[in-house]
Amino acid sequence: MLRAHGMLNFRRITTQKKFIPQIDGLRFVAIASVVLFHLYSALEGRGATRVPIPSDHDLPKPGVELFFAISGFILGVPFASHYILSAPKVRLKQYFLRRLTRLEPPYFLSFPLWMALQWVAAGRSFSDMLPHLLSHAVYIYNFIYSAFPGAVNTVMIVVLYLAAFRGRICSALFSHSLITDIGGMCYSIYLLHFPIIYAVKHITAFWHIGSNFWVYCTLQAVLILPCVLLVCGAFFLLIERPCMDREWPKKLWNHFHALLAPRAEQPQS
């Protein structure tokens, strides 16, 4: 039972052993805005009424900008701590190696799931997906296929940052374990939510009640979002969360070394 409890621990593993719940609360806001936008755009042309706002609107930009702000804060803290609080100097080799071992395995391991979902839901062939896969693998997809770059700067969203840390109600809300757990696995959700939405929508898109778009959208959200959380939660527990442990490459190597090492001969009696 204790083993099962440990496996279902959704709290992030932090490098500095210091957990700031409001950060994951803000991550929840960011990923929720992106997921809800993609759910909204996936329903365009479905249901009994047209979407009120065209899906080519820049609605997801605030969420992406919030991700940029959070990432900048997290990445800058070790350097600021060194210069302001006389903390140990950041070793750039370990710093970049940590980014590599933390982010790249979930990123590349998400590709097979992406391809499987698109093959099932959209009937796309491997040859059709291969160029997209290769461009993603070497980080040139936006240069080839284009996508909005997203601004890094904004003004009104600063109020949300301040409220998360200084506001009594917002700080308590953003520190709730359900919010921080979902926000903590935002990378897994970000990697996989899009194909999951379209795969489930392939089945549920024809179900609606009445002729109001928002009623239709709410129904689809109730059907689709639990599937997003279920699949992304499993991916987080199995792939992303283990990669949060900075020692995982060494532990994995030791594990395989123990399996492959020849057993010492047992003394004969």
LINHU-V775910 format. One line per field, one symbol per residue. ss: DSSP state (2 for helix, 1 for strand, 0 for the rest). burial: b if it has 24 or more other ideal C-beta (glycine too) atoms within 12 Angstrom, else e. A space follows every 10 residues. Layout:
ss: ???
burial: ???
This chain:
ss: 0222222000 0000000000 2222222222 2222222222 2200000000 0000000000 2222222222 2222222222 2222200000 0222222222 2222222222 2222222222 2200022222 2222222000 2222200000 0000000222 2222220222 2222002222 2222022222 2222222222 2222000000 0022222222 2222222222 2222222222 2220000222 2222222222 000000000
burial: eeeeeeeeeb ebbeeeeeeb bbbbbbbbbb bbbbbbbbbb bbbbebbeee beeeeeeebb bbbbbbbbbb eeebeebbee eeeeeeeeee eeeeeeebee bbbebbbeeb bebbbebbee beeeeeeebe ebeeebeeee eeeeeeeeee eeeeeebeeb beebeeeeeb beebbeeebb bbbbbbbbbb bbbbbbbbbb bbebbeeeee eebeebbebb bebbbebbbe bbbebbbebb bbbbeeebee eeeeeeeeee eeeeeeeee
